[in-house]
Amino acid sequence: MVLKEEDVRALLREYKEGNISEESAVQRVCSIPFEDMGFAEVDHHREMRQGFPEVIYAEGKTKEQVLSILQSLYAHSEGNLMATRASREKYEYVKAQLPEARYHEAARMIYFERDTSVERDKERYILVVTAGTSDMPVAEEARLTAWLWGNEVRTCYDCGVAGIHRLFSHMEEIRSANVIIVIAGMEGALASVVGGLVDKPVIAVPTSIGYGASFHGLSALLSMLNSCASGVSVVNIDNGFGAGVLASKINKMR
């Protein structure tokens, strides 16, 4: 059962008017917060609190666990669903039971795009910019996340500082964006460059791309945290999902 805020209000009215018993009302309310599956406690209340169902981090979970959680979320929500860091093997297993499931190879994401009523604001868009082509898997995770959360999303890939003229060729699109996600490995300099060119919030995502001294993204992370450009926030290494969610929340503020 999908229980939204208006459903809770209706439930309270039913009880107040004497149409349902106290025990029945208690049972229905108690079914809202989460479902204890033994290996997971699925948060069915999250869509009501945050506007999007709980998202599954699939890495480290078995394919059976991923399927069981998705089946529970599918039954208790009406919105889009996501399982990040998922292998194709897990996707094939899920799709056999939930045929609506789709898979994005680069983003490593199993997803269900069920909410077709979304009206995306073309004027207030999120722009995802990468330093290199190697950063695209993280960028696609960010892009698809922001899209599934109901945003218009555009991309500018392979615009790093090693050939900064490539970035400048996209300046109109960069300056017109409402929120910008900048994804870079190596030394992570692109976030500071973009942050110094725009008056919009910049979300920097360090990636684990680079040779030995990049320390699997730590070098880019520290560079971004020490950015001299104001208005740059930083998420964890390779965390395209976190960047996509944060960008969505900023983009929807009025």
C-alpha positions as a LaTeX table, in Angstrom:
\begin{tabular}{lrrr}
\hline
Residue & $x$ (\AA) & $y$ (\AA) & $z$ (\AA) \\
\hline
Met1 & 0.00 & 0.00 & 0.00 \\
Val2 & 1.33 & 3.46 & $-0.94$ \\
Leu3 & 0.65 & 5.84 & 1.96 \\
Lys4 & 1.14 & 9.55 & 1.32 \\
Glu5 & 0.55 & 12.61 & 3.50 \\
Glu6 & $-3.02$ & 12.98 & 2.25 \\
Asp7 & $-3.63$ & 9.31 & 3.10 \\
Val8 & $-2.53$ & 9.91 & 6.69 \\
Arg9 & $-4.93$ & 12.86 & 6.94 \\
Ala10 & $-7.74$ & 10.72 & 5.56 \\
Leu11 & $-6.88$ & 7.95 & 8.02 \\
Leu12 & $-7.07$ & 10.38 & 10.95 \\
Arg13 & $-10.45$ & 11.67 & 9.74 \\
Glu14 & $-11.77$ & 8.11 & 9.44 \\
Tyr15 & $-10.74$ & 7.35 & 13.00 \\
Lys16 & $-12.09$ & 10.65 & 14.31 \\
Glu17 & $-15.45$ & 9.99 & 12.64 \\
Gly18 & $-15.56$ & 6.47 & 14.06 \\
Asn19 & $-15.36$ & 4.68 & 10.71 \\
Ile20 & $-12.37$ & 2.54 & 11.72 \\
Ser21 & $-11.27$ & 1.11 & 15.04 \\
Glu22 & $-8.29$ & 2.32 & 17.03 \\
Glu23 & $-6.52$ & $-1.01$ & 16.47 \\
Ser24 & $-7.00$ & $-0.80$ & 12.71 \\
Ala25 & $-5.68$ & 2.79 & 12.64 \\
Val26 & $-2.64$ & 1.80 & 14.73 \\
Gln27 & $-1.82$ & $-1.14$ & 12.45 \\
Arg28 & $-1.99$ & 1.04 & 9.34 \\
Val29 & 0.17 & 3.77 & 10.87 \\
Cys30 & 2.72 & 1.24 & 12.14 \\
Ser31 & 3.09 & $-0.15$ & 8.63 \\
Ile32 & 4.35 & 3.21 & 7.34 \\
Pro33 & 7.89 & 3.68 & 8.72 \\
Phe34 & 9.82 & 0.58 & 7.65 \\
Glu35 & 9.67 & $-3.11$ & 6.86 \\
Asp36 & 11.96 & $-5.48$ & 8.74 \\
Met37 & 13.15 & $-8.04$ & 6.18 \\
Gly38 & 15.66 & $-9.70$ & 8.49 \\
Phe39 & 18.68 & $-8.58$ & 6.46 \\
Ala40 & 17.38 & $-5.04$ & 5.82 \\
Glu41 & 14.95 & $-2.56$ & 7.30 \\
Val42 & 13.38 & $-0.92$ & 4.27 \\
Asp43 & 12.38 & 2.71 & 4.85 \\
His44 & 8.94 & 3.11 & 3.28 \\
His45 & 8.52 & 6.47 & 4.99 \\
Arg46 & 11.32 & 8.10 & 2.99 \\
Glu47 & 9.22 & 9.00 & $-0.03$ \\
Met48 & 6.86 & 10.90 & 2.24 \\
Arg49 & 9.73 & 12.69 & 4.01 \\
Gln50 & 11.99 & 13.41 & 1.06 \\
Gly51 & 9.90 & 12.99 & $-2.08$ \\
Phe52 & 11.82 & 9.96 & $-3.36$ \\
Pro53 & 11.82 & 6.30 & $-2.22$ \\
Glu54 & 14.83 & 4.76 & $-0.49$ \\
Val55 & 17.71 & 4.13 & $-2.89$ \\
Ile56 & 19.56 & 0.80 & $-2.75$ \\
Tyr57 & 23.34 & 0.65 & $-2.66$ \\
Ala58 & 23.71 & $-2.71$ & $-4.43$ \\
Glu59 & 27.43 & $-3.27$ & $-4.01$ \\
Gly60 & 28.04 & $-5.82$ & $-1.26$ \\
Lys61 & 24.48 & $-7.12$ & $-1.39$ \\
Thr62 & 23.54 & $-10.43$ & $-2.98$ \\
Lys63 & 21.33 & $-10.45$ & $-6.06$ \\
Glu64 & 18.59 & $-12.05$ & $-3.96$ \\
Gln65 & 18.76 & $-9.23$ & $-1.42$ \\
Val66 & 18.66 & $-6.55$ & $-4.10$ \\
Leu67 & 15.61 & $-8.17$ & $-5.69$ \\
Ser68 & 13.77 & $-8.55$ & $-2.38$ \\
Ile69 & 14.33 & $-4.92$ & $-1.42$ \\
Leu70 & 13.29 & $-3.68$ & $-4.87$ \\
Gln71 & 10.14 & $-5.81$ & $-4.77$ \\
Ser72 & 9.23 & $-4.29$ & $-1.40$ \\
Leu73 & 9.91 & $-0.73$ & $-2.60$ \\
Tyr74 & 8.01 & $-1.39$ & $-5.82$ \\
Ala75 & 4.94 & $-2.52$ & $-3.86$ \\
His76 & 5.03 & 0.36 & $-1.37$ \\
Ser77 & 5.77 & 3.32 & $-3.64$ \\
Glu78 & 4.66 & 4.89 & $-6.90$ \\
Gly79 & 7.77 & 6.85 & $-7.80$ \\
Asn80 & 10.99 & 6.06 & $-9.62$ \\
Leu81 & 13.32 & 3.51 & $-8.04$ \\
Met82 & 17.10 & 3.15 & $-8.10$ \\
Ala83 & 19.76 & 0.63 & $-7.16$ \\
Thr84 & 23.26 & 2.09 & $-7.52$ \\
Arg85 & 26.59 & 0.28 & $-8.01$ \\
Ala86 & 24.78 & $-2.71$ & $-9.46$ \\
Ser87 & 26.32 & $-5.33$ & $-11.75$ \\
Arg88 & 24.68 & $-6.59$ & $-14.92$ \\
Glu89 & 24.32 & $-9.98$ & $-13.26$ \\
Lys90 & 22.18 & $-8.44$ & $-10.52$ \\
Tyr91 & 20.17 & $-6.54$ & $-13.12$ \\
Glu92 & 19.41 & $-9.70$ & $-15.12$ \\
Tyr93 & 18.29 & $-11.42$ & $-11.92$ \\
Val94 & 16.01 & $-8.50$ & $-10.99$ \\
Lys95 & 14.58 & $-8.13$ & $-14.50$ \\
Ala96 & 13.47 & $-11.77$ & $-14.54$ \\
Gln97 & 11.05 & $-10.92$ & $-11.71$ \\
Leu98 & 10.48 & $-7.22$ & $-12.37$ \\
Pro99 & 10.38 & $-6.76$ & $-16.16$ \\
Glu100 & 10.11 & $-2.95$ & $-15.92$ \\
Ala101 & 13.67 & $-2.78$ & $-14.61$ \\
Arg102 & 16.21 & $-0.98$ & $-16.79$ \\
Tyr103 & 19.99 & $-0.90$ & $-16.61$ \\
His104 & 22.54 & 1.80 & $-17.36$ \\
Glu105 & 25.88 & 0.12 & $-18.01$ \\
Ala106 & 28.17 & 3.13 & $-17.46$ \\
Ala107 & 26.33 & 4.36 & $-14.35$ \\
Arg108 & 26.03 & 0.79 & $-13.04$ \\
Met109 & 22.46 & 1.50 & $-12.06$ \\
Ile110 & 19.27 & $-0.55$ & $-12.03$ \\
Tyr111 & 16.32 & 1.81 & $-12.22$ \\
Phe112 & 12.56 & 2.05 & $-12.73$ \\
Glu113 & 11.27 & 5.19 & $-14.42$ \\
Arg114 & 7.63 & 4.95 & $-13.35$ \\
Asp115 & 6.70 & 8.59 & $-12.80$ \\
Thr116 & 5.79 & 9.80 & $-16.28$ \\
Ser117 & 3.93 & 12.86 & $-15.00$ \\
Val118 & 7.10 & 14.83 & $-14.21$ \\
Glu119 & 7.27 & 18.25 & $-15.83$ \\
Arg120 & 10.95 & 19.19 & $-16.05$ \\
Asp121 & 11.79 & 22.88 & $-16.02$ \\
Lys122 & 13.86 & 23.44 & $-19.17$ \\
Glu123 & 15.03 & 26.84 & $-17.93$ \\
Arg124 & 16.33 & 25.61 & $-14.57$ \\
Tyr125 & 18.64 & 22.81 & $-15.54$ \\
Ile126 & 21.51 & 20.95 & $-13.92$ \\
Leu127 & 24.71 & 20.77 & $-15.93$ \\
Val128 & 27.18 & 17.90 & $-15.48$ \\
Val129 & 30.73 & 18.74 & $-16.58$ \\
Thr130 & 33.64 & 16.31 & $-16.66$ \\
Ala131 & 37.36 & 16.88 & $-17.00$ \\
Gly132 & 37.89 & 13.72 & $-19.04$ \\
Thr133 & 36.11 & 10.87 & $-20.77$ \\
Ser134 & 37.36 & 8.53 & $-18.04$ \\
Asp135 & 35.20 & 10.44 & $-15.55$ \\
Met136 & 32.01 & 9.60 & $-17.45$ \\
Pro137 & 30.85 & 6.60 & $-15.34$ \\
Val138 & 30.64 & 8.84 & $-12.26$ \\
Ala139 & 29.09 & 11.60 & $-14.38$ \\
Glu140 & 26.43 & 9.27 & $-15.75$ \\
Glu141 & 25.55 & 8.18 & $-12.22$ \\
Ala142 & 25.08 & 11.85 & $-11.32$ \\
Arg143 & 23.17 & 12.65 & $-14.51$ \\
Leu144 & 20.77 & 9.72 & $-14.27$ \\
Thr145 & 20.18 & 10.33 & $-10.57$ \\
Ala146 & 19.27 & 13.98 & $-11.15$ \\
Trp147 & 17.05 & 13.01 & $-14.09$ \\
Leu148 & 15.15 & 10.38 & $-12.11$ \\
Trp149 & 14.63 & 12.97 & $-9.36$ \\
Gly150 & 12.73 & 15.08 & $-11.89$ \\
Asn151 & 15.27 & 17.56 & $-13.23$ \\
Glu152 & 16.28 & 18.72 & $-16.67$ \\
Val153 & 19.92 & 17.66 & $-17.02$ \\
Arg154 & 22.53 & 18.54 & $-19.65$ \\
Thr155 & 26.15 & 17.45 & $-20.04$ \\
Cys156 & 29.53 & 18.75 & $-21.21$ \\
Tyr157 & 32.06 & 15.94 & $-21.19$ \\
Asp158 & 35.85 & 15.97 & $-21.65$ \\
Cys159 & 36.38 & 19.67 & $-20.95$ \\
Gly160 & 39.39 & 19.48 & $-18.63$ \\
Val161 & 42.04 & 22.09 & $-17.93$ \\
Ala162 & 44.63 & 20.32 & $-20.10$ \\
Gly163 & 42.76 & 21.87 & $-23.05$ \\
Ile164 & 40.87 & 24.67 & $-21.36$ \\
His165 & 39.64 & 26.12 & $-24.67$ \\
Arg166 & 37.24 & 23.16 & $-24.76$ \\
Leu167 & 35.62 & 24.41 & $-21.56$ \\
Phe168 & 35.35 & 27.98 & $-22.84$ \\
Ser169 & 33.45 & 26.77 & $-25.91$ \\
His170 & 30.59 & 25.77 & $-23.56$ \\
Met171 & 30.45 & 28.99 & $-21.55$ \\
Glu172 & 26.93 & 29.98 & $-22.55$ \\
Glu173 & 25.55 & 26.64 & $-21.38$ \\
Ile174 & 27.69 & 26.72 & $-18.22$ \\
Arg175 & 26.60 & 30.24 & $-17.22$ \\
Ser176 & 22.93 & 29.49 & $-17.95$ \\
Ala177 & 22.82 & 26.38 & $-15.72$ \\
Asn178 & 21.09 & 26.64 & $-12.34$ \\
Val179 & 23.41 & 24.11 & $-10.65$ \\
Ile180 & 26.69 & 22.70 & $-11.97$ \\
Ile181 & 28.22 & 19.33 & $-11.09$ \\
Val182 & 31.95 & 19.26 & $-11.90$ \\
Ile183 & 33.56 & 15.82 & $-12.03$ \\
Ala184 & 37.33 & 15.41 & $-12.25$ \\
Gly185 & 40.15 & 13.10 & $-11.29$ \\
Met186 & 43.91 & 13.70 & $-11.55$ \\
Glu187 & 44.49 & 17.02 & $-9.70$ \\
Gly188 & 40.82 & 18.03 & $-9.73$ \\
Ala189 & 41.51 & 21.60 & $-10.91$ \\
Leu190 & 38.39 & 21.89 & $-13.06$ \\
Ala191 & 36.12 & 22.56 & $-10.07$ \\
Ser192 & 38.06 & 25.70 & $-9.14$ \\
Val193 & 38.08 & 26.95 & $-12.73$ \\
Val194 & 34.31 & 26.53 & $-13.14$ \\
Gly195 & 33.64 & 27.89 & $-9.65$ \\
Gly196 & 35.53 & 31.06 & $-10.54$ \\
Leu197 & 33.52 & 31.63 & $-13.72$ \\
Val198 & 29.94 & 31.38 & $-12.51$ \\
Asp199 & 27.58 & 32.76 & $-9.85$ \\
Lys200 & 25.75 & 29.43 & $-9.41$ \\
Pro201 & 26.39 & 26.64 & $-6.89$ \\
Val202 & 29.08 & 24.17 & $-7.99$ \\
Ile203 & 29.15 & 20.62 & $-6.67$ \\
Ala204 & 32.58 & 19.08 & $-7.08$ \\
Val205 & 33.02 & 15.31 & $-7.41$ \\
Pro206 & 36.57 & 13.94 & $-7.19$ \\
Thr207 & 37.07 & 10.68 & $-9.07$ \\
Ser208 & 39.56 & 7.87 & $-8.53$ \\
Ile209 & 40.97 & 8.42 & $-12.03$ \\
Gly210 & 44.71 & 9.09 & $-12.21$ \\
Tyr211 & 48.20 & 7.67 & $-11.77$ \\
Gly212 & 49.87 & 6.63 & $-8.51$ \\
Ala213 & 50.22 & 9.98 & $-6.76$ \\
Ser214 & 46.52 & 10.68 & $-7.26$ \\
Phe215 & 45.98 & 8.12 & $-4.47$ \\
His216 & 42.73 & 6.80 & $-5.96$ \\
Gly217 & 41.03 & 10.21 & $-5.88$ \\
Leu218 & 42.47 & 11.59 & $-2.65$ \\
Ser219 & 44.58 & 14.16 & $-4.51$ \\
Ala220 & 41.52 & 15.50 & $-6.36$ \\
Leu221 & 39.46 & 15.46 & $-3.15$ \\
Leu222 & 42.01 & 17.58 & $-1.27$ \\
Ser223 & 42.36 & 19.98 & $-4.21$ \\
Met224 & 38.61 & 20.49 & $-4.38$ \\
Leu225 & 38.30 & 20.95 & $-0.61$ \\
Asn226 & 41.02 & 23.61 & $-0.82$ \\
Ser227 & 39.46 & 25.37 & $-3.80$ \\
Cys228 & 40.09 & 29.12 & $-3.87$ \\
Ala229 & 36.79 & 29.62 & $-5.71$ \\
Ser230 & 33.84 & 30.43 & $-3.45$ \\
Gly231 & 30.56 & 28.55 & $-3.72$ \\
Val232 & 32.13 & 25.14 & $-4.39$ \\
Ser233 & 30.93 & 22.21 & $-2.27$ \\
Val234 & 32.52 & 18.75 & $-2.41$ \\
Val235 & 31.09 & 15.24 & $-2.12$ \\
Asn236 & 32.97 & 12.00 & $-1.60$ \\
Ile237 & 35.24 & 10.33 & $-4.15$ \\
Asp238 & 33.27 & 8.82 & $-7.07$ \\
Asn239 & 29.97 & 9.78 & $-5.42$ \\
Gly240 & 27.98 & 10.73 & $-8.50$ \\
Phe241 & 24.77 & 9.69 & $-6.77$ \\
Gly242 & 25.30 & 12.07 & $-3.86$ \\
Ala243 & 26.07 & 14.93 & $-6.25$ \\
Gly244 & 22.95 & 14.22 & $-8.28$ \\
Val245 & 20.71 & 14.25 & $-5.21$ \\
Leu246 & 22.23 & 17.44 & $-3.79$ \\
Ala247 & 21.98 & 19.18 & $-7.16$ \\
Ser248 & 18.31 & 18.16 & $-7.39$ \\
Lys249 & 17.49 & 19.57 & $-3.95$ \\
Ile250 & 19.20 & 22.86 & $-4.77$ \\
Asn251 & 17.56 & 23.06 & $-8.19$ \\
Lys252 & 14.05 & 22.60 & $-6.77$ \\
Met253 & 14.35 & 25.31 & $-4.14$ \\
Arg254 & 12.24 & 28.40 & $-4.76$ \\
\hline
\end{tabular}
